[in-house]
Amino acid sequence: MKKKTFVIHPFLLSVYPVLFLYSHNIGQVDFREIFAPIAIIVGIALPVWCLLGLILKNFRKSGAIVSLFLILFFTYGCFRTLLPAKAQALLLPSVWIGLFVISTFYIIRNKNTFHTTTTVLNAVSGVLIMFPAIGIAVYQFNNSGLTGRNGGSEPIQARVDPNSQVNSYPDIYFIILDAYARQDVLRDMYSYDNSEFLNFLRGKGFYIADKSMSNYCQTGLVVGSCLNLSYLDPFVKKIGKYNTNRKPLETLIDKSYVVTDLKKRGYESVTFDSECAEMKFPSADIRLKAGVSINTFQNTLKNLTPLPDILATKKVNNPFDIYRRNVLHIFESLTDISKLGRKPKFVLAHIELPHPPFVFGQNGEPVRLESRFNDHDGDWLIRPGRITKTQYRKSFRDQTIFTNKQMKKVVNKILSNSKQPPIIIILGDHGPRSDLIWQNPQKTNMKECLSNLGAYYFPDGGAEKLYPEITPVNIFRIVFNHYFHTEFGTLPDKCYFSTAQHLYKFYDVTENVQKE
């Protein structure tokens, strides 16, 4: 009498893609986000397995069919990225459907009882799921008490004058245009003369830092350093340079010196939903939402499957349309913030333009280069099966032109609606990345990657201390010294690169960026 074999592999393989993806993005995604997709996948696999088992009168065969489908379904996107565009559209779907039909026919017609096959599939799927599960468990244990702390290189305390009048403080707009390039980079690498937009800003009273550089090459690092008026070396020393957890960056920004000090001065903080995890700013007093947001983890999981291709023409919850609507909402809302309440406001607006994905043409018309939505950049985006460097540079240029048109409206409205002259910081957190190799600093064009836009509207003489090479770490030092009478010195302007895998391991590339 044969020992009874339990069919568990379809359910282990239902969980595996979620755990695999989470383990490869660990530190960037909240652990709780894995539960919904696991429930959905298992919730579909279980009744399908039961129904097929009843039809075939063999639950081991139905388990093999379900597992076959799951394997083909969740490996589709991986194989798709290896193929040229024409093969993606025609060859891969035909091969995958053919494999499933032929294999399913073989399973159904086979006279074997599938005891041995089930045992093997149970063992293989168990071993597969063990690797990400152990990695996740170890990571969660090691990082269970990790939080972000002030990254200052000096003890910084809020210096609040008890006799100051809250109503006399100006509104502060900190507008981050993701990957917005410096003028010479746009001219030399993107064949675009940005002088018309920059001259518009100068005409409004902005100071343009013609040799502006960014301190870091990733958004959370730049903003965390900028809002703490300091480089991040002490912060990294506490959490470890090989740490992959981005959660401390969210806390570093949310509890930063600037946010904490302004709150003590009576400021009200305003922000928008951001697709960038560390830019959530959870303690903001006012959060202006456009409606539906994009769940990055679930969207990436979907990209492993054929679903984006199948749903490419659907209008309901299309991530490209959601993304466009959310970006436009930020532009539109920025023009009316000055009318909110009576307190002075600190506005943190992270606008993910002109950074990919490329979704806007020069006049705001919808653009869609790929069927799959993601915000990849550098060599993760410019590669066979994705887009070319020529496409990247043209699309980046077009999206920059559209961004300029929107920012003109924003600047005009903010200045005209403000009861007293506001402080406006328009900052490219870093530069574009057509010549970026994420894991290879030696092959990355550092000047392109770290040469950013720096445009500052500091009324009442606040711009006098600005200079062409200023980096983000010194911006709020100048703001606080002039408007709040602090006495911060100016830090050396340095540029650091870090890879996607080790974002806290910094390479000093200042000289590379400064090369003409």
Buried (B, 14 or more C-beta within 10 A) or exposed (E): EEEEBEBBBBBBBBBBBBBBBBBEBBBBBEEEBBEEBBEBBBEEBBEBBEEBBEEBEBBBBBBBBBBBBBBBBBBBBEBBEEBEEEBBEEEBBEEBEEEBEEBBEEBBEEEEEBEEBBBEBBEBBEEBBEEBBEBBEEBEEEBEEBEBBBBBBEEBEBBEEEEEEEEEBBBBBBBBBBBBBBBBBBBEBBEBEBEEBBEBBEEBBBBBBEBBBBBBBBBBBBBBBBBBBBBBBBBBEBBEEEBBBBBBBBBBBBBBBBBBBBBEBBBBBBBBBBBBBBBBBEBBBBEBEBEEEBBBBBBBBBBBBBBBBEBEEEEEEBBBBBBBEBBBBBBBBBBEBBEBEEBBBBBBBBBBBBBBBBBBBBEBEEBEBBBBBBBBBBBBBBBEBBBEEEBBBBBBBBBBBBBBBBBBEBBEBBBEBBEEBBBBBBBBBBBBBBBBBBEEBEEBBBBBBBBBBBBBBBBEEBBEBBBEEBBBBBBBBBBBBBBBEBEBEEBEBBBBBBBBEEBBBBBEBBEBBBEE
